[in-house]
Amino acid sequence: MNDEDLAAINRLIAALQTQTDGQVALNAALRLLAQSNQALVDLIKSREPDPNAPPYLDGKPAP
């Protein structure tokens, strides 16, 4: 193995490390997005009317 081969291997290792770092960052971003989406779903569900709530005295459903 000559110096050119070693340099090529080192470049390949560096590129693979860069790719791995990018995948780790993407994974972290996807986890944050999933948490954010779940929080949004929970908020929307908390604002939905309770189907089991008794109606108002005038017969309208409770909000």
HELIX and SHEET records of a PDB file:
HELIX    1   1 ASP A    3  SER A   46  1                                  44    
END                                                                             
